Amino acid sequence: MQAHLIRQRTRGLLQALAGTQSLIDNRPVRQDSAPSYLRAWLANPLKFGAVAPSGPALAALITSEIYADDGPILELGPGKGVLTRALLARGVPEGELILIEQRADFVRLLRKRFPAAHVESMDADQLERLAPLFRDDGVGAVISGLPLLNMPPTKVRAILAAAFGQLRPGGAFYQFTYMPRCPVSQKTLQRLGLKADRIGRAMWNIPPAAVYRITRAV
């Protein structure tokens, strides 16, 4: 019922977004990006965290603290690779990217677009299966496009625990949200010994989004 109501109330907005020019870069929305993403969102709105792919402002913000020598970098839920391209623009070598995606069509697309990256089709809470891909000191950062607010707390805890199990000391987990507060509850943060700080807002994203840096509390 909830998914049906969301679809019903936002269908007009999605059709407008698909047929108009981008407010971000004044170019027409590409036929191979936004419309297909919107169709996928309409089919299962609770599985996706956005009604449209992340825009340049959000991509730049969530990767703003990542540097070329921070690799390997782990990205959870890359979708079609908008944030992945931003990581490459930051100088991270493609071969230093580990992309975790569940959707088979997105996995195929990511492997085509980023042939040197390590693209894995799996659940984000099972990262221990990828131990051979991680250096002895772990990954430098985790970038997440996962819809954590749509997941049960136990799932969120499992994902964060798995990610921090591979994250080197001093590394951070970056998560964006469209809500006014961190998508990870304070209870979950305290239980895992973590803390969250908002690093900024991307007001020109559709819809506007905030980015949180999650790190170990000690």
N, C-alpha and C positions, 0 to 999 in steps of 0.2 A: 504493500500500500504506500509506504513512504517513497519508494523508488518511482511509483506511478505518479504521485503528486509532484515530485521534483521534475519529472519529464514533462508533465502537463503545464506547469507554471513557467518553464524555461524554454520550451520549444520555439516560441516566437523570437526570443533573444538569440538563440543559436542560429536560426535561419538568417537573422540580420547580420550576425557576425560572419557567417559563411559567405554572404553576398556583398559585403561592403569592404572598403579599403581598411587596411590596418591603421589603428590610431598610433601605432608605435613608430613605424617607418614609412608611412604614406605609400606603401606598395600594395597592390591587390593581394588578397589572401591566396596563397598557392593552393591549387586544386589537389595536390598530393599531401597536404599537411592538415590545415584546419578542418575542412569539411569531413575528411575521413575520421579525424580525431573526435569531432562532434558526434558523428554517427555512432562511434564506439561508446562515447559517454552516454548518449541517449539509450543505448541498449542496456547499459549497466552503470547508472550514475553513482551508485555507492562504491563501485570498485575504483573509480577515478577521483583524483583530488582536484581536478580542474575541468572547466567547461571548454577550454581551449589550450593549446600547447603553451608552455612558458614563453614569455616574451623576452626580448633582448635585455631589458632593464632588470628583470628578475634573474636571468642567467648571469648577467654581469655581477649582480650583488651576491648571489650565493657562491660564486667562485672567486670573489674578490680577495680572499685571504689564502688562496692556493697559489703556489709558486712552482716553477718548472722542476725544481729539484726535490719536491715533496713526495714524489711517487714512491711506490704505486698508489694510485687513487682508486677507491672503490665507489662506484655509483649504483645506487639501488633504485630500481624502477625508472630507467632512462627513457622509456617510451620510444620516441623517434629520434632521440639524440640531441635535443636542443641544448641541454646543459652539458652534454658531452662535447659539443662544438665549442662551448665557452671554455671548457677545461683545456682544449687544444689551443684556443686563442691565448690562454694564460701561459702557454709554453710547455704544458705537460705532454711528453711524448705519447703518441697513440699506443705504443706497446706497453706503456705504464698504466693503462686504464683497464680496470676489471668491471665489466658491466653485468649487473644481475637483473634479468627480466623474465617474467613468467609468461607473458603473452607470446605465443608462437609466431604470429605475424610480425610483431615488433622485433623478436629475436632474429628472424630472417633479414629484416630491414637493417638492423644494427650491424649484423655481420657483413652485409653488403657495403654499408656506408663507412664502417670502421674496420677494415680487414685485419689490421695489425693489433687491434684491441682484443682482449679476452672477453668474449661474450658468452655468458652462461645462462641457460634456461633452468631456473630453479627458484625456490622460495627463499626470501631474504633471511629467514631465521635458521638456515642450514649452511651457513658460511664455512663451518668447520670442514665441509666436504672439499673446499677449495684450498686447503692448507698448502699444497704444493705450489700454488700460484703466488703465495705471499712470501716476502723476504723474512729472514729470521727476526727482524725488528718490526715486522708488521707493516700496515699501510699508513700513509701519512695523513689521510683525511677520508671521510665518508661524506658523499653528497647524496641526499635522499629526495626523491620525488614521490615517495610513497604516500598514499592517503591515510596517514596514521589515525586521523580522527574518525575514520570509518571502520577502524579495526577494534576488536575487543582488547581490553587492557593486557590480558595474558599474551596476546599476539604482539602487541607493542613492546612489552618487556622482553619477549623472546628475540625480537629483531634487534633491539638495542643491546641486549646481552651478547648476541652473536657478533654484532658490529664492533663493540668495544673489546671483544675477545681477540679481534684482529687488528685493532687500532693501537699504534705505538704510543708510548708515554708522551704527553704533550699534544697529541693529535686531537682533532675535533670532528664531530658529527654535525653536518649542516642540514637543516630541515626548513622548508618553506611552508607557509600556511596562509589562508585567506581569512582566518579568524583573528580576533583581537588579542588572543593570548597564545602561549606556547601549546602546540598540539600534544605535547607529552605532559601528563598531569604531574603536579608536584609530588603526589604520592609515589608515582612510578620513578621519578627522578631520585627521591630520597631512598627508595628501596634498592636502587641500583648504585647509589653513591655518586650521582651525577648532578650537574647544575646546568641551567640554560640561561643564555643572555641573548637578547635581540640585537642583531648587528645593523639592522636597517629595514626600510620599507621601499618597495618598488611600486610607486604610486601609478606609474604609467602601464603597469601590467594589467591584463584583463583576466580576472578582476585584480585590483591592487593586492599585493602580497607582502608579507613580512618574512624575514629570514632569521632563524635562531641558530646560535652556536651552542651545541651541547658538549660539555667536557666533563672529565672526572672532577669531583668536588674537592679532592685532596691531591 
